[in-house]
Structures are given as C-alpha cells and as structure tokens.
Amino acid sequence: MKLNGIPWGEVARLYRHHRPGPPDSWYGILDGLGLRAPGQHVVDLGTGPGSIALEFARRGAHVTGID
C-alpha cells in the first residue's frame, strides 16, 4: 500500500528485518517480574513490527498490539 508515495509494506518488511526484537534473556527478566505469559492479558503499546506481541502470544498470552 502506498500513502503519499511511501510503500508502507516495504517499509514494514525492512523495519522487521533490521529490528528483530529483544533477546530471549529479556523475556526471562520479565518472567522474574511476574509477567509469565500463559493466560495473561498483555497490551503492547507502540508495537512496531509486533515482535514482542508475537513472542508473548507464542508463550500463551492473550495479546493486543496498538501502534
């Protein structure tokens, strides 16, 4: 989709490629703080490419991403 001449689909693909998301150890820190994903409801504000939202969903959370 182009908006004002910008190919947003390509921009999103490049963003995802160059911003892969946090390392697994980051999720371990969150787990230690009580953010254990199975069954929890998580809101990812400023979700960007969605890497954090996708990982929480993969770990069993109910996720809403808002960008």
C-alpha distances in whole Angstrom, upper triangle without the diagonal:
4,7,10,9,8,6,6,6,9,10,11,12,15,16,17,19,20,21,23,24,28,31,33,35,33,33,37,37,36,38,41,40,39,36,36,33,35,35,34,31,29,26,24,23,21,19,17,16,19,21,24,23,23,26,28,27,28,31,31,30,29,25,23,21,19,17
4,6,5,5,4,6,8,10,10,12,14,15,16,18,20,21,22,24,26,29,32,34,37,35,35,39,39,37,39,42,41,41,38,39,36,38,37,36,33,31,28,26,24,21,21,18,18,21,23,26,25,25,28,30,29,31,34,34,33,31,28,25,22,21,18
4,5,5,7,7,10,12,12,13,16,17,17,19,21,22,23,25,26,30,33,35,37,35,35,39,39,37,39,42,41,41,37,39,36,38,38,36,33,30,27,25,23,20,20,18,18,21,24,26,25,26,29,31,30,32,35,35,33,31,28,25,22,20,17
4,6,9,10,13,14,13,16,18,18,19,21,23,23,24,27,28,32,35,37,39,37,37,41,41,39,42,44,43,43,40,41,39,41,41,39,36,33,30,27,25,22,23,20,21,24,26,29,28,29,32,33,33,35,38,38,36,34,31,28,25,23,19
4,6,9,12,12,12,15,17,17,18,20,22,22,23,26,28,31,34,37,39,37,38,41,41,40,42,45,44,44,41,42,39,42,41,40,37,34,31,29,27,24,24,20,21,24,26,29,29,29,32,34,33,35,38,38,37,35,32,29,26,24,21
4,6,9,9,8,11,13,13,14,17,18,18,20,22,24,27,30,33,35,33,34,37,37,36,39,41,40,41,37,39,36,38,38,37,34,31,28,25,24,20,20,17,17,20,23,25,25,26,28,30,30,31,34,35,34,32,29,26,23,21,18
4,6,6,6,9,10,11,12,15,16,17,18,20,22,26,29,31,34,32,32,36,36,35,37,40,39,40,36,37,34,36,37,35,33,30,27,25,23,20,19,16,15,19,21,24,24,23,26,28,28,29,32,33,32,31,27,25,22,21,18
4,5,5,6,9,10,10,12,14,15,16,18,20,23,26,28,31,29,29,33,33,31,34,37,36,36,32,33,31,33,33,32,29,26,24,21,20,17,16,12,12,15,18,20,20,20,23,25,24,26,29,30,28,27,24,21,18,17,14
4,5,5,6,9,10,11,12,15,15,17,19,22,25,27,30,28,28,32,33,31,33,36,35,35,32,32,29,31,32,31,28,26,24,21,20,18,16,13,11,14,16,19,19,18,21,24,23,24,27,28,27,26,23,21,18,18,15
4,5,5,6,9,10,11,12,14,16,18,22,24,27,30,28,28,32,33,32,34,37,36,36,33,34,31,33,34,33,30,28,26,23,22,19,17,14,12,15,17,20,21,20,22,25,24,25,28,29,29,28,25,23,20,20,17
4,5,5,6,9,10,11,12,14,16,20,23,25,28,26,27,30,31,29,32,35,34,34,31,32,30,32,33,31,29,26,24,20,20,16,15,11,10,14,15,18,19,19,21,24,24,25,27,29,28,27,24,22,19,18,15
4,6,5,6,9,10,10,12,14,18,20,23,25,23,24,27,28,26,29,32,31,31,28,29,26,28,29,28,25,23,20,17,17,14,12,8,7,10,12,15,15,15,18,20,20,21,24,25,24,23,20,19,15,15,12
4,5,5,6,9,10,11,14,17,20,22,25,23,24,27,28,27,29,32,32,32,29,29,27,29,30,29,27,24,22,19,20,17,14,11,8,12,12,16,16,15,18,20,20,20,23,25,25,24,21,21,17,18,16
4,5,5,6,8,10,13,17,19,22,24,23,24,27,28,27,30,32,32,33,29,30,28,30,32,30,29,26,24,21,20,17,15,12,10,13,13,17,18,17,19,22,22,22,25,27,27,27,24,23,19,20,17
4,5,5,6,8,11,14,17,20,22,20,21,25,25,24,27,29,29,30,26,27,25,28,29,28,26,23,21,17,17,14,12,8,7,11,11,14,15,15,17,20,20,21,23,25,24,24,21,20,17,17,14
4,6,5,6,8,12,15,17,20,18,19,22,23,22,24,27,27,28,24,25,23,25,26,25,24,21,19,16,17,14,11,8,5,8,8,12,13,12,14,17,17,17,20,22,21,22,19,18,15,16,14
4,6,6,10,13,15,17,20,19,20,23,24,24,26,29,29,30,26,27,25,27,29,28,27,24,23,19,20,17,15,12,9,12,11,14,16,15,16,19,20,19,22,24,24,25,22,22,19,20,18
4,6,9,12,14,17,19,18,20,23,23,23,26,28,28,29,26,27,26,28,30,29,28,24,23,19,20,17,15,12,10,13,12,15,17,17,17,20,21,21,23,26,25,26,23,23,20,20,18
4,6,9,11,14,16,15,16,20,20,20,22,24,24,26,23,24,22,25,27,25,24,21,20,16,16,14,12,9,8,10,9,11,14,14,14,17,19,18,20,23,22,23,20,20,17,17,15
4,7,9,11,14,13,14,17,18,18,20,22,23,24,21,21,20,23,25,23,23,20,19,16,17,15,12,11,9,10,7,9,12,12,11,15,16,15,17,20,20,21,19,19,17,18,17
4,7,9,11,10,11,14,15,14,17,19,19,20,17,18,17,20,22,20,20,17,16,13,14,13,11,10,9,9,6,7,10,10,9,12,14,14,15,18,17,19,16,17,15,16,15
4,7,8,6,8,11,11,12,14,16,16,18,15,16,16,19,21,20,20,16,17,14,15,15,13,13,12,11,8,8,11,12,10,12,15,15,15,18,17,19,17,18,16,18,18
4,5,6,7,9,11,12,13,15,16,18,16,16,16,19,22,21,21,19,19,17,19,18,16,16,15,14,11,10,14,13,11,13,16,15,14,18,18,21,19,21,19,21,21
4,5,5,7,9,10,11,13,15,16,14,13,13,16,19,18,20,17,19,17,20,20,17,18,17,15,12,11,14,13,10,11,14,13,12,15,16,19,18,20,20,22,23
4,5,5,6,9,10,11,13,15,13,14,15,17,21,19,21,19,20,18,21,21,19,20,20,18,15,13,16,16,13,14,17,16,14,18,18,21,20,22,22,24,24
4,5,5,6,9,10,11,13,11,12,13,17,19,17,18,16,17,15,17,18,16,17,17,16,13,10,14,14,11,12,15,15,14,17,16,19,18,20,19,21,21
4,5,5,6,9,10,11,9,9,10,13,16,14,15,13,15,14,17,18,16,18,17,15,12,9,12,12,9,9,12,12,10,13,13,16,15,17,17,20,21
4,5,5,6,9,10,9,9,11,14,17,16,18,16,18,17,20,21,19,21,21,19,16,13,15,16,12,12,15,14,12,15,15,18,18,21,21,23,24
4,5,5,7,9,9,10,12,16,18,16,18,16,18,17,19,20,19,21,21,19,17,14,16,17,14,13,17,17,14,17,16,19,19,21,21,23,24
4,5,5,7,5,7,9,13,15,13,14,12,14,14,16,18,17,19,20,17,15,12,13,15,12,11,14,15,12,14,13,16,15,17,18,20,21
4,5,5,5,5,8,11,13,12,14,13,16,16,19,21,19,22,22,19,17,14,15,16,13,11,14,14,11,13,12,16,16,19,19,22,24
4,5,7,8,11,14,16,15,17,16,18,19,21,23,22,25,25,22,20,17,18,20,16,15,18,18,15,17,16,19,19,22,22,25,26
4,6,8,11,14,16,13,15,14,16,17,19,21,21,23,24,21,20,16,17,19,17,15,18,19,16,17,15,18,18,20,21,23,24
4,6,9,11,13,10,13,12,15,16,19,21,21,24,24,21,20,16,17,19,16,13,16,17,14,14,13,15,16,19,20,22,24
4,6,9,10,8,10,9,12,13,16,18,17,20,21,18,16,13,13,15,13,10,13,14,11,11,10,12,13,15,16,19,21
4,6,8,7,10,10,14,15,18,21,19,22,22,18,17,14,13,14,12,9,11,12,8,9,8,12,13,16,17,20,23
4,6,5,8,8,12,13,16,19,17,20,19,16,15,12,11,11,9,6,8,9,6,6,5,8,10,13,15,18,21
4,6,9,10,14,16,19,22,20,23,22,18,17,15,13,13,11,8,9,9,6,4,5,8,11,14,17,20,23
4,7,9,13,15,19,22,20,23,23,19,19,16,14,14,14,10,9,11,9,6,5,6,10,13,16,19,23
4,6,10,13,16,19,17,21,21,17,17,14,12,14,13,9,10,12,10,8,5,6,8,11,14,17,20
4,7,10,13,16,15,19,19,16,16,13,11,13,13,9,10,13,12,10,6,5,6,8,11,14,17
4,6,10,13,12,15,16,13,13,10,8,11,11,8,9,12,11,10,7,6,5,6,8,11,14
4,6,10,9,13,14,11,13,10,8,11,12,10,11,14,14,14,10,9,6,5,6,8,11
4,6,5,9,11,8,10,7,6,10,11,9,11,14,14,15,11,11,7,6,5,6,8
4,5,9,12,10,12,10,9,13,14,13,15,18,18,18,15,14,11,8,6,5,6
4,6,9,9,11,10,10,13,15,15,16,19,20,20,18,17,13,11,7,6,4
4,6,5,8,7,7,10,12,12,13,15,17,18,15,14,11,9,6,6,5
4,5,8,9,9,11,13,14,15,17,19,20,18,18,14,12,9,8,6
4,6,8,9,9,12,14,14,15,18,19,18,17,14,13,10,11,9
4,6,5,6,8,10,10,12,14,15,14,14,10,10,7,9,9
4,6,5,6,9,10,10,12,14,14,14,12,12,10,13,12
4,5,5,6,9,10,11,13,11,12,10,11,9,12,12
4,6,5,6,9,10,11,9,9,6,7,6,10,11
4,6,5,6,9,10,9,10,8,10,9,13,14
4,5,5,6,9,9,11,10,12,12,15,16
4,5,5,6,5,8,7,10,11,14,16
4,5,5,5,6,6,9,11,14,17
4,5,7,10,10,13,14,18,19
4,6,9,10,14,15,19,21
4,7,9,13,15,19,21
4,6,10,12,16,18
4,7,10,14,17
4,6,10,13
4,7,10
4,7
4
